[in-house]
Amino acid sequence: MGVTVNQLMDLKSLAKQTAKVTISYLTYQAVRVIVNQLNETDPPRGHWLSSFSSTGKLQDGEAYLQELLQANQELAFRVMTVRQHLAEEIAEFLPEMVQSGIQQANVEYRRQYLERITQMTLPDSPEPEAQPGSEPD
């Protein structure tokens, strides 16, 4: 089964989009880590970063960092450092986790589906009839 040039381009595009979503998610996680740290060590800055980050800007990690750089360069650099550290920590085992997670979920969904259709196709079991001449206890 060969792969066409168009399919390769689609896979490359899919990989780029997946990477962008992953980067944005790691940015979000880095912000959570920093907000939690700041809430312990410098609550006013923790509150400021939490408020700054709660406006939906964090959906796009790169756009968020651009805005944060304008508003607070020190915190932006801290977010960049933490997200890079997170990426380095998970990069080794993330692909295998994604593949095995999808595989396990697919097996479970198929199992549930097969159980459901098997239950729907089983005839109702007849109730045992009372023997003539016998009385219930």
GROMACS elastic network, one bead per residue, 0.5 to 0.9 nm:
[ bonds ]
;  ai    aj funct       b0    kb
    3     6     6  0.82598   500
    3     7     6  0.62140   500
    3     8     6  0.68056   500
    4     7     6  0.51555   500
    4     8     6  0.63247   500
    4     9     6  0.87122   500
    5     8     6  0.50449   500
    5     9     6  0.62249   500
    5    10     6  0.86103   500
    6     9     6  0.50429   500
    6    10     6  0.61462   500
    6    11     6  0.85904   500
    7    11     6  0.61064   500
    7    12     6  0.85402   500
    8    12     6  0.60944   500
    8    13     6  0.85138   500
    9    12     6  0.50203   500
    9    13     6  0.60914   500
    9    14     6  0.84492   500
   10    13     6  0.50279   500
   10    14     6  0.59851   500
   10    15     6  0.84999   500
   11    15     6  0.60254   500
   11    16     6  0.85577   500
   12    15     6  0.50461   500
   12    16     6  0.62284   500
   12    17     6  0.86574   500
   13    16     6  0.50758   500
   13    17     6  0.61775   500
   13    18     6  0.85210   500
   14    17     6  0.51200   500
   14    18     6  0.60389   500
   14    19     6  0.85064   500
   15    18     6  0.50422   500
   15    19     6  0.60628   500
   15    20     6  0.85884   500
   16    19     6  0.50706   500
   16    20     6  0.61940   500
   16    21     6  0.87277   500
   17    20     6  0.50557   500
   17    21     6  0.62937   500
   17    22     6  0.85834   500
   18    21     6  0.51727   500
   18    22     6  0.60982   500
   18    23     6  0.85496   500
   19    23     6  0.60166   500
   19    24     6  0.85447   500
   20    23     6  0.50852   500
   20    24     6  0.61973   500
   20    25     6  0.85780   500
   20    60     6  0.83564   500
   20    61     6  0.82804   500
   20    62     6  0.88110   500
   21    24     6  0.51043   500
   21    25     6  0.61297   500
   21    26     6  0.86320   500
   21    59     6  0.87023   500
   21    60     6  0.79120   500
   21    61     6  0.83287   500
   22    26     6  0.61397   500
   22    27     6  0.85329   500
   23    26     6  0.50884   500
   23    27     6  0.61452   500
   23    28     6  0.86242   500
   23    60     6  0.87521   500
   23    61     6  0.66638   500
   23    62     6  0.82590   500
   23    83     6  0.80991   500
   23    87     6  0.82471   500
   24    28     6  0.62350   500
   24    29     6  0.86884   500
   24    58     6  0.73064   500
   24    59     6  0.66628   500
   24    60     6  0.56175   500
   24    62     6  0.70219   500
   24    64     6  0.88957   500
   25    29     6  0.62118   500
   25    30     6  0.85640   500
   25    58     6  0.85819   500
   25    59     6  0.80690   500
   25    60     6  0.86320   500
   25    61     6  0.72968   500
   26    30     6  0.60163   500
   26    31     6  0.85366   500
   26    61     6  0.81485   500
   26    82     6  0.87464   500
   26    83     6  0.54866   500
   26    84     6  0.82517   500
   26    86     6  0.69083   500
   26    87     6  0.70695   500
   27    30     6  0.50427   500
   27    31     6  0.62327   500
   27    32     6  0.86948   500
   27    58     6  0.77414   500
   27    60     6  0.88128   500
   27    61     6  0.55722   500
   27    62     6  0.83379   500
   27    64     6  0.86934   500
   27    65     6  0.84298   500
   27    79     6  0.68723   500
   27    80     6  0.74856   500
   27    82     6  0.82191   500
   27    83     6  0.55091   500
   27    84     6  0.87845   500
   28    31     6  0.51571   500
   28    32     6  0.63378   500
   28    33     6  0.87960   500
   28    53     6  0.87850   500
   28    58     6  0.63596   500
   28    59     6  0.80979   500
   28    61     6  0.71320   500
   28    79     6  0.89372   500
   28    83     6  0.84100   500
   29    32     6  0.50140   500
   29    33     6  0.62631   500
   29    34     6  0.86716   500
   29    82     6  0.87582   500
   29    83     6  0.73781   500
   29    86     6  0.84225   500
   30    33     6  0.51042   500
   30    34     6  0.62143   500
   30    35     6  0.85718   500
   30    78     6  0.86012   500
   30    79     6  0.56654   500
   30    80     6  0.78798   500
   30    81     6  0.84890   500
   30    82     6  0.54033   500
   30    83     6  0.50930   500
   30    84     6  0.87900   500
   30    86     6  0.75581   500
   31    34     6  0.50916   500
   31    35     6  0.59730   500
   31    36     6  0.84906   500
   31    49     6  0.80083   500
   31    50     6  0.81945   500
   31    53     6  0.79452   500
   31    78     6  0.88989   500
   31    79     6  0.60615   500
   31    82     6  0.82758   500
   31    83     6  0.83561   500
   32    35     6  0.51362   500
   32    36     6  0.61435   500
   32    37     6  0.85734   500
   32    50     6  0.82799   500
   33    36     6  0.52568   500
   33    37     6  0.62270   500
   33    38     6  0.86555   500
   33    79     6  0.89268   500
   33    82     6  0.81132   500
   34    38     6  0.59739   500
   34    39     6  0.84000   500
   34    46     6  0.76489   500
   34    49     6  0.85476   500
   34    75     6  0.85838   500
   34    78     6  0.78961   500
   34    79     6  0.72713   500
   34    82     6  0.81127   500
   35    38     6  0.50679   500
   35    39     6  0.59653   500
   35    40     6  0.86803   500
   35    43     6  0.87192   500
   35    45     6  0.81645   500
   35    47     6  0.75138   500
   35    48     6  0.89472   500
   35    49     6  0.65248   500
   35    50     6  0.63077   500
   36    39     6  0.51248   500
   36    40     6  0.65935   500
   36    41     6  0.88874   500
   36    46     6  0.71732   500
   37    40     6  0.53482   500
   37    41     6  0.62894   500
   37    42     6  0.79974   500
   37    43     6  0.89070   500
   37    46     6  0.76449   500
   38    43     6  0.57051   500
   38    44     6  0.80385   500
   38    45     6  0.63583   500
   38    47     6  0.81660   500
   38    49     6  0.87942   500
   39    42     6  0.56926   500
   39    44     6  0.75947   500
   39    45     6  0.76174   500
   39    47     6  0.71511   500
   40    43     6  0.63621   500
   40    46     6  0.82648   500
   41    46     6  0.84436   500
   42    45     6  0.56588   500
   42    46     6  0.62424   500
   42    47     6  0.87916   500
   43    47     6  0.60199   500
   43    48     6  0.84840   500
   44    47     6  0.51239   500
   44    48     6  0.61589   500
   44    49     6  0.87142   500
   45    49     6  0.61007   500
   45    50     6  0.83988   500
   46    49     6  0.52635   500
   46    50     6  0.60592   500
   46    51     6  0.85550   500
   47    50     6  0.50249   500
   47    51     6  0.60503   500
   47    52     6  0.84601   500
   48    51     6  0.51679   500
   48    52     6  0.60218   500
   48    53     6  0.84914   500
   49    53     6  0.59610   500
   49    54     6  0.85108   500
   49    75     6  0.81727   500
   50    53     6  0.51423   500
   50    54     6  0.61068   500
   51    54     6  0.52202   500
   51    55     6  0.73234   500
   52    55     6  0.65710   500
   52    57     6  0.84109   500
   52    68     6  0.82274   500
   53    56     6  0.68969   500
   53    57     6  0.64580   500
   53    58     6  0.61761   500
   53    64     6  0.80755   500
   53    68     6  0.88987   500
   54    57     6  0.72796   500
   54    58     6  0.75682   500
   55    58     6  0.76604   500
   56    59     6  0.59684   500
   56    60     6  0.86545   500
   56    64     6  0.89806   500
   57    60     6  0.64411   500
   57    61     6  0.77801   500
   57    63     6  0.72215   500
   57    64     6  0.53509   500
   57    67     6  0.85434   500
   58    61     6  0.54977   500
   58    62     6  0.84828   500
   58    63     6  0.78096   500
   58    64     6  0.53788   500
   58    65     6  0.84530   500
   59    63     6  0.85244   500
   59    64     6  0.77386   500
   60    63     6  0.54905   500
   60    64     6  0.60777   500
   60    65     6  0.87051   500
   61    64     6  0.50111   500
   61    65     6  0.61791   500
   61    66     6  0.87051   500
   62    65     6  0.51606   500
   62    66     6  0.63131   500
   62    67     6  0.88030   500
   63    66     6  0.50788   500
   63    67     6  0.63938   500
   63    68     6  0.86289   500
   64    67     6  0.52604   500
   64    68     6  0.61009   500
   64    69     6  0.85664   500
   65    69     6  0.59014   500
   65    70     6  0.85802   500
   65    76     6  0.61379   500
   65    77     6  0.88134   500
   65    79     6  0.81066   500
   65    80     6  0.80723   500
   66    69     6  0.52052   500
   66    70     6  0.66216   500
   66    71     6  0.89257   500
   66    76     6  0.83164   500
   67    70     6  0.52200   500
   67    71     6  0.63367   500
   67    72     6  0.85630   500
   67    76     6  0.87947   500
   68    72     6  0.55680   500
   68    73     6  0.67036   500
   68    75     6  0.74030   500
   68    76     6  0.54967   500
   69    72     6  0.54148   500
   69    74     6  0.78414   500
   69    75     6  0.77849   500
   69    76     6  0.52757   500
   69    77     6  0.77692   500
   70    73     6  0.64961   500
   70    76     6  0.87318   500
   71    75     6  0.89041   500
   71    76     6  0.85674   500
   72    75     6  0.56280   500
   72    76     6  0.62835   500
   72    77     6  0.88440   500
   73    76     6  0.50045   500
   73    77     6  0.61841   500
   73    78     6  0.85651   500
   74    77     6  0.52875   500
   74    78     6  0.62622   500
   74    79     6  0.87525   500
   75    79     6  0.61229   500
   75    80     6  0.85813   500
   76    79     6  0.50901   500
   76    80     6  0.62398   500
   76    81     6  0.86593   500
   77    80     6  0.50173   500
   77    81     6  0.61557   500
   77    82     6  0.86430   500
   78    81     6  0.50934   500
   78    82     6  0.61764   500
   78    83     6  0.85781   500
   79    82     6  0.52029   500
   79    83     6  0.60483   500
   79    84     6  0.84569   500
   80    83     6  0.53162   500
   80    84     6  0.61125   500
   80    85     6  0.86202   500
   81    84     6  0.52288   500
   81    85     6  0.62544   500
   81    86     6  0.87271   500
   82    85     6  0.50321   500
   82    86     6  0.61696   500
   82    87     6  0.85988   500
   83    87     6  0.60757   500
   83    88     6  0.85580   500
   84    87     6  0.50406   500
   84    88     6  0.61845   500
   84    89     6  0.86102   500
   85    88     6  0.51193   500
   85    89     6  0.61890   500
   85    90     6  0.88108   500
   86    89     6  0.50844   500
   86    90     6  0.63120   500
   86    91     6  0.83746   500
   87    90     6  0.54072   500
   87    91     6  0.56485   500
   88    91     6  0.53703   500
   88    92     6  0.75869   500
   89    92     6  0.71109   500
   89    93     6  0.86342   500
   90    93     6  0.58743   500
   90    94     6  0.56849   500
   91    94     6  0.54651   500
   91    95     6  0.76253   500
   92    95     6  0.75532   500
   92    96     6  0.85405   500
   93    96     6  0.56092   500
   93    97     6  0.61983   500
   93    98     6  0.87676   500
   94    97     6  0.50305   500
   94    98     6  0.60879   500
   94    99     6  0.86029   500
   95    98     6  0.52005   500
   95    99     6  0.62182   500
   95   100     6  0.86013   500
   96    99     6  0.51433   500
   96   100     6  0.59806   500
   96   101     6  0.82217   500
   97   100     6  0.52585   500
   97   101     6  0.57275   500
   97   102     6  0.84154   500
   98   101     6  0.51014   500
   98   102     6  0.61314   500
   98   103     6  0.85192   500
   99   102     6  0.53274   500
   99   103     6  0.61463   500
   99   104     6  0.86335   500
  100   104     6  0.59653   500
  100   105     6  0.84109   500
  101   104     6  0.52305   500
  101   105     6  0.60661   500
  101   106     6  0.85002   500
  102   105     6  0.51260   500
  102   106     6  0.60076   500
  102   107     6  0.85721   500
  103   106     6  0.51689   500
  103   107     6  0.62344   500
  103   108     6  0.86783   500
  104   107     6  0.51622   500
  104   108     6  0.62234   500
  104   109     6  0.86819   500
  105   108     6  0.50746   500
  105   109     6  0.61245   500
  105   110     6  0.85577   500
  106   109     6  0.51073   500
  106   110     6  0.60910   500
  106   111     6  0.84902   500
  107   110     6  0.51782   500
  107   111     6  0.60943   500
  107   112     6  0.86556   500
  108   111     6  0.50173   500
  108   112     6  0.61590   500
  108   113     6  0.85326   500
  109   112     6  0.51426   500
  109   113     6  0.60831   500
  109   114     6  0.85867   500
  110   113     6  0.50076   500
  110   114     6  0.60802   500
  110   115     6  0.85205   500
  111   114     6  0.51622   500
  111   115     6  0.61359   500
  111   116     6  0.85700   500
  112   115     6  0.50929   500
  112   116     6  0.61194   500
  112   117     6  0.87172   500
  113   116     6  0.50737   500
  113   117     6  0.62210   500
  113   118     6  0.84447   500
  114   117     6  0.52656   500
  114   118     6  0.59178   500
  114   119     6  0.84833   500
  115   118     6  0.51217   500
  115   119     6  0.61480   500
  115   120     6  0.86584   500
  116   119     6  0.52274   500
  116   120     6  0.62986   500
  116   121     6  0.88485   500
  117   121     6  0.62617   500
  117   122     6  0.87645   500
  118   121     6  0.53023   500
  118   122     6  0.63293   500
  119   122     6  0.54356   500
  119   123     6  0.86224   500
  120   123     6  0.80747   500
  122   125     6  0.84280   500
  123   126     6  0.87733   500
  124   127     6  0.89969   500
  126   129     6  0.85293   500
  128   131     6  0.89925   500
  129   132     6  0.88324   500
  130   133     6  0.85810   500
  130   134     6  0.71938   500
  130   135     6  0.81901   500
  130   136     6  0.82784   500
  131   134     6  0.56071   500
  131   135     6  0.82537   500
  132   135     6  0.83354   500
